[in-house]
Amino acid sequence: MSKGDKAKRRNGLTYAEAGVDIDAGNLMVEKIKPLVRATRR
């Protein structure tokens, strides 16, 4: 691990390193939009 890598890791994990898939989350939001819209008063 280079010095630059250590500096980046000082603040913790990236989303990807923590197991978060942003693209999958965005896809899920798009898929549930019609269901959420149906609950609008």
C-alpha positions as CSV (number, residue, x, y, z in Angstrom):
1,M,0.0,0.0,0.0
2,S,1.5,3.3,-1.0
3,K,1.6,6.5,1.1
4,G,-1.3,8.0,-0.9
5,D,-3.4,4.9,-0.4
6,K,-2.9,5.1,3.4
7,A,-4.0,8.8,3.3
8,K,-7.2,7.9,1.5
9,R,-8.0,5.1,4.0
10,R,-7.6,7.3,7.0
11,N,-11.3,8.2,6.8
12,G,-12.6,4.7,6.5
13,L,-14.0,2.6,3.7
14,T,-15.4,3.6,0.4
15,Y,-19.0,2.7,-0.3
16,A,-17.9,-0.1,-2.6
17,E,-15.5,-1.4,0.0
18,A,-18.3,-1.5,2.6
19,G,-20.4,-3.6,0.2
20,V,-22.7,-0.8,-1.1
21,D,-23.7,-1.0,-4.7
22,I,-24.8,2.4,-5.8
23,D,-26.0,1.2,-9.2
24,A,-28.1,-1.5,-7.6
25,G,-29.6,1.0,-5.2
26,N,-30.5,3.4,-8.0
27,L,-32.1,0.5,-10.0
28,M,-34.2,-0.4,-6.9
29,V,-35.4,3.2,-6.5
30,E,-36.5,3.2,-10.2
31,K,-38.3,-0.1,-9.7
32,I,-40.3,1.0,-6.7
33,K,-41.2,4.5,-8.0
34,P,-44.6,3.3,-9.3
35,L,-45.4,1.6,-6.0
36,V,-44.5,4.7,-4.0
37,R,-46.4,7.0,-6.4
38,A,-49.5,4.8,-5.8
39,T,-49.4,5.7,-2.1
40,R,-49.6,9.5,-2.7
41,R,-52.6,11.2,-1.2
